[in-house]
Amino acid sequence: MAAQQDHTVQWLVSGLVQGVGFRWYTWSMASRLGVRGWARNCPDGSVEVMGQGTLEDLALLEDALRRGPPASDVEHVEKQEITDEMHTFKTFEIK
């Protein structure tokens, strides 16, 4: 059986997503799924997430981002697939 190829996706999550544990929630979900990358707060109040893993694991992480932690109120999730090979992550971290 061939190994599944990793893909890289960037999400921009807006709504009430800062000050509610959103990055820690994302880190926890990504770590559980084996997705590598990072999450960081943006000056406009959104959270940017970069994830790398299998399509299945990235889809599960995206579902989690759309739900968010209990104190959050996710209004919009913008997704962009990253096709260049410059992004290689070893773990998931909070920036």
CYANA upper distance limits for C-alpha pairs under 8 A (distance plus 0.5 A):
  4 GLN  CA     54 THR  CA      6.96
  5 GLN  CA     53 GLY  CA      8.30
  5 GLN  CA     54 THR  CA      6.83
  6 ASP  CA     52 GLN  CA      6.81
  6 ASP  CA     53 GLY  CA      5.11
  6 ASP  CA     54 THR  CA      5.36
  6 ASP  CA     55 LEU  CA      7.81
  7 HIS  CA     52 GLN  CA      5.99
  7 HIS  CA     53 GLY  CA      5.97
  7 HIS  CA     54 THR  CA      6.46
  7 HIS  CA     55 LEU  CA      7.00
  7 HIS  CA     81 GLU  CA      8.45
  7 HIS  CA     82 ILE  CA      8.22
  7 HIS  CA     83 THR  CA      8.44
  8 THR  CA     50 MET  CA      7.71
  8 THR  CA     51 GLY  CA      6.13
  8 THR  CA     52 GLN  CA      4.84
  8 THR  CA     53 GLY  CA      7.20
  8 THR  CA     81 GLU  CA      6.65
  8 THR  CA     82 ILE  CA      5.81
  8 THR  CA     83 THR  CA      7.64
  8 THR  CA     87 HIS  CA      8.14
  9 VAL  CA     50 MET  CA      6.34
  9 VAL  CA     51 GLY  CA      5.83
  9 VAL  CA     52 GLN  CA      6.95
  9 VAL  CA     58 LEU  CA      8.10
  9 VAL  CA     79 LYS  CA      7.45
  9 VAL  CA     80 GLN  CA      6.28
  9 VAL  CA     81 GLU  CA      4.98
  9 VAL  CA     82 ILE  CA      6.00
 10 GLN  CA     48 GLU  CA      7.74
 10 GLN  CA     49 VAL  CA      6.17
 10 GLN  CA     50 MET  CA      4.93
 10 GLN  CA     51 GLY  CA      6.84
 10 GLN  CA     79 LYS  CA      6.33
 10 GLN  CA     80 GLN  CA      5.69
 10 GLN  CA     81 GLU  CA      6.76
 10 GLN  CA     82 ILE  CA      7.38
 11 TRP  CA     48 GLU  CA      6.28
 11 TRP  CA     49 VAL  CA      5.59
 11 TRP  CA     50 MET  CA      6.91
 11 TRP  CA     77 VAL  CA      6.96
 11 TRP  CA     78 GLU  CA      5.92
 11 TRP  CA     79 LYS  CA      5.06
 11 TRP  CA     80 GLN  CA      6.87
 12 LEU  CA     46 SER  CA      7.19
 12 LEU  CA     47 VAL  CA      6.36
 12 LEU  CA     48 GLU  CA      5.11
 12 LEU  CA     49 VAL  CA      6.90
 12 LEU  CA     77 VAL  CA      6.20
 12 LEU  CA     78 GLU  CA      5.58
 12 LEU  CA     79 LYS  CA      7.17
 13 VAL  CA     17 VAL  CA      7.86
 13 VAL  CA     46 SER  CA      6.04
 13 VAL  CA     47 VAL  CA      5.69
 13 VAL  CA     48 GLU  CA      6.82
 13 VAL  CA     49 VAL  CA      8.31
 13 VAL  CA     65 LEU  CA      7.93
 13 VAL  CA     66 ARG  CA      8.47
 13 VAL  CA     74 VAL  CA      7.46
 13 VAL  CA     75 GLU  CA      8.20
 13 VAL  CA     76 HIS  CA      6.37
 13 VAL  CA     77 VAL  CA      5.06
 13 VAL  CA     78 GLU  CA      6.99
 14 SER  CA     45 GLY  CA      7.58
 14 SER  CA     46 SER  CA      5.02
 14 SER  CA     47 VAL  CA      7.11
 14 SER  CA     74 VAL  CA      6.55
 14 SER  CA     75 GLU  CA      6.23
 14 SER  CA     76 HIS  CA      5.73
 14 SER  CA     77 VAL  CA      6.96
 15 GLY  CA     45 GLY  CA      8.16
 15 GLY  CA     46 SER  CA      7.26
 15 GLY  CA     72 SER  CA      8.27
 15 GLY  CA     73 ASP  CA      6.21
 15 GLY  CA     74 VAL  CA      5.28
 15 GLY  CA     75 GLU  CA      5.16
 15 GLY  CA     76 HIS  CA      7.18
 16 LEU  CA     20 VAL  CA      8.15
 16 LEU  CA     45 GLY  CA      8.25
 16 LEU  CA     46 SER  CA      8.40
 16 LEU  CA     72 SER  CA      5.79
 16 LEU  CA     73 ASP  CA      5.33
 16 LEU  CA     74 VAL  CA      6.62
 16 LEU  CA     75 GLU  CA      8.18
 17 VAL  CA     21 GLY  CA      8.24
 17 VAL  CA     22 PHE  CA      6.20
 17 VAL  CA     45 GLY  CA      7.70
 17 VAL  CA     46 SER  CA      6.83
 17 VAL  CA     47 VAL  CA      7.11
 17 VAL  CA     68 GLY  CA      8.36
 17 VAL  CA     72 SER  CA      5.92
 17 VAL  CA     73 ASP  CA      7.11
 17 VAL  CA     74 VAL  CA      7.10
 18 GLN  CA     22 PHE  CA      6.96
 18 GLN  CA     41 ASN  CA      7.40
 18 GLN  CA     45 GLY  CA      6.78
 18 GLN  CA     46 SER  CA      7.45
 18 GLN  CA     47 VAL  CA      7.65
 18 GLN  CA     72 SER  CA      8.48
 20 VAL  CA     69 PRO  CA      7.95
 20 VAL  CA     71 ALA  CA      6.04
 20 VAL  CA     72 SER  CA      6.31
 21 GLY  CA     25 TYR  CA      6.53
 21 GLY  CA     69 PRO  CA      7.49
 21 GLY  CA     71 ALA  CA      8.35
 22 PHE  CA     26 THR  CA      6.59
 22 PHE  CA     68 GLY  CA      7.04
 22 PHE  CA     69 PRO  CA      6.66
 22 PHE  CA     72 SER  CA      7.64
 23 ARG  CA     27 TRP  CA      6.58
 23 ARG  CA     39 ALA  CA      6.30
 23 ARG  CA     40 ARG  CA      7.28
 23 ARG  CA     41 ASN  CA      8.35
 23 ARG  CA     47 VAL  CA      8.11
 23 ARG  CA     94 ILE  CA      7.00
 24 TRP  CA     28 SER  CA      6.61
 24 TRP  CA     94 ILE  CA      7.86
 25 TYR  CA     29 MET  CA      6.73
 25 TYR  CA     68 GLY  CA      7.87
 25 TYR  CA     69 PRO  CA      6.73
 26 THR  CA     30 ALA  CA      6.44
 26 THR  CA     39 ALA  CA      7.73
 26 THR  CA     61 LEU  CA      8.36
 26 THR  CA     64 ALA  CA      8.17
 26 THR  CA     65 LEU  CA      7.48
 26 THR  CA     68 GLY  CA      8.50
 27 TRP  CA     31 SER  CA      6.40
 27 TRP  CA     38 TRP  CA      8.14
 27 TRP  CA     39 ALA  CA      7.91
 27 TRP  CA     92 PHE  CA      6.84
 27 TRP  CA     93 GLU  CA      7.13
 27 TRP  CA     94 ILE  CA      7.44
 28 SER  CA     32 ARG  CA      6.67
 29 MET  CA     33 LEU  CA      6.78
 29 MET  CA     61 LEU  CA      7.16
 29 MET  CA     64 ALA  CA      7.78
 30 ALA  CA     34 GLY  CA      6.46
 30 ALA  CA     35 VAL  CA      5.33
 30 ALA  CA     36 ARG  CA      7.36
 30 ALA  CA     51 GLY  CA      8.48
 30 ALA  CA     61 LEU  CA      6.87
 30 ALA  CA     92 PHE  CA      7.34
 31 SER  CA     35 VAL  CA      6.57
 31 SER  CA     36 ARG  CA      7.91
 31 SER  CA     91 THR  CA      8.44
 31 SER  CA     92 PHE  CA      7.08
 33 LEU  CA     57 ASP  CA      6.49
 33 LEU  CA     60 LEU  CA      8.47
 33 LEU  CA     61 LEU  CA      8.09
 34 GLY  CA     53 GLY  CA      7.66
 34 GLY  CA     57 ASP  CA      8.05
 35 VAL  CA     51 GLY  CA      6.60
 35 VAL  CA     52 GLN  CA      6.04
 35 VAL  CA     53 GLY  CA      5.51
 35 VAL  CA     54 THR  CA      8.38
 35 VAL  CA     57 ASP  CA      7.27
 35 VAL  CA     58 LEU  CA      7.58
 35 VAL  CA     91 THR  CA      8.07
 35 VAL  CA     92 PHE  CA      7.33
 36 ARG  CA     51 GLY  CA      6.11
 36 ARG  CA     52 GLN  CA      5.57
 36 ARG  CA     53 GLY  CA      7.06
 36 ARG  CA     89 PHE  CA      6.08
 36 ARG  CA     90 LYS  CA      6.60
 36 ARG  CA     91 THR  CA      5.13
 36 ARG  CA     92 PHE  CA      4.90
 36 ARG  CA     93 GLU  CA      8.44
 37 GLY  CA     49 VAL  CA      8.09
 37 GLY  CA     50 MET  CA      5.71
 37 GLY  CA     51 GLY  CA      5.14
 37 GLY  CA     52 GLN  CA      6.42
 37 GLY  CA     89 PHE  CA      5.96
 37 GLY  CA     90 LYS  CA      8.00
 37 GLY  CA     91 THR  CA      6.63
 37 GLY  CA     92 PHE  CA      4.97
 37 GLY  CA     93 GLU  CA      6.90
 38 TRP  CA     49 VAL  CA      6.30
 38 TRP  CA     50 MET  CA      5.84
 38 TRP  CA     51 GLY  CA      7.20
 38 TRP  CA     92 PHE  CA      5.62
 38 TRP  CA     93 GLU  CA      5.14
 38 TRP  CA     94 ILE  CA      6.00
 38 TRP  CA     95 LYS  CA      7.17
 39 ALA  CA     47 VAL  CA      7.34
 39 ALA  CA     48 GLU  CA      6.16
 39 ALA  CA     49 VAL  CA      4.82
 39 ALA  CA     50 MET  CA      6.91
 39 ALA  CA     93 GLU  CA      7.14
 39 ALA  CA     94 ILE  CA      5.59
 39 ALA  CA     95 LYS  CA      6.53
 40 ARG  CA     47 VAL  CA      6.15
 40 ARG  CA     48 GLU  CA      5.91
 40 ARG  CA     49 VAL  CA      7.09
 40 ARG  CA     94 ILE  CA      6.58
 40 ARG  CA     95 LYS  CA      5.40
 41 ASN  CA     45 GLY  CA      7.36
 41 ASN  CA     46 SER  CA      6.68
 41 ASN  CA     47 VAL  CA      5.05
 41 ASN  CA     48 GLU  CA      6.85
 41 ASN  CA     95 LYS  CA      8.22
 42 CYS  CA     46 SER  CA      5.84
 42 CYS  CA     47 VAL  CA      6.11
 42 CYS  CA     48 GLU  CA      7.17
 51 GLY  CA     58 LEU  CA      7.45
 51 GLY  CA     92 PHE  CA      8.48
 52 GLN  CA     58 LEU  CA      7.68
 52 GLN  CA     88 THR  CA      8.29
 52 GLN  CA     89 PHE  CA      7.63
 53 GLY  CA     57 ASP  CA      6.75
 53 GLY  CA     58 LEU  CA      6.64
 54 THR  CA     58 LEU  CA      6.62
 55 LEU  CA     59 ALA  CA      6.57
 56 GLU  CA     60 LEU  CA      6.86
 57 ASP  CA     61 LEU  CA      6.71
 58 LEU  CA     62 GLU  CA      6.58
 59 ALA  CA     63 ASP  CA      6.77
 60 LEU  CA     64 ALA  CA      6.90
 61 LEU  CA     65 LEU  CA      6.68
 62 GLU  CA     66 ARG  CA      6.73
 63 ASP  CA     67 ARG  CA      6.96
 64 ALA  CA     68 GLY  CA      6.42
 65 LEU  CA     74 VAL  CA      8.46
 65 LEU  CA     77 VAL  CA      8.20
 66 ARG  CA     74 VAL  CA      6.73
 66 ARG  CA     76 HIS  CA      8.19
 66 ARG  CA     77 VAL  CA      7.09
 67 ARG  CA     74 VAL  CA      7.30
 68 GLY  CA     72 SER  CA      6.39
 68 GLY  CA     73 ASP  CA      7.68
 68 GLY  CA     74 VAL  CA      6.98
